[in-house]
Amino acid sequence: MFHVDYKTKGTCSQLISFDLDGDVVRNVSFVGGCNGNLQGVSRLVEGCTVDDIVSRLSGIKCGFKPTSCPDQLARAVQQGYEASLKNA
């Protein structure tokens, strides 16, 4: 299991934490942001692969912002997965 803490950029949430079991995402939690919505996102992506999350959530925008919490999660899991491969 590889743990990731990702500091977000451009969103209300400040941090995303999760574990990677190979390319499967587990235990997603957000610090800050819209608590109910982000709990929902966390539960929906539990057990999904990095590729599934990236393909579904990349590019989502929040209002006039160029990113969103789901988009930041997609970036986080991609970067986390790449880091886990380097540390394997």
Buried (B, 14 or more C-beta within 10 A) or exposed (E): EBEBEBEBEEBBBEBBBBBBEEBBBBEBEBEBBBEEEBBEBBEBBEEBBBEBBBEBBBEBEBEEEEBBBBBBBBBBBBEBBEEBEEEE
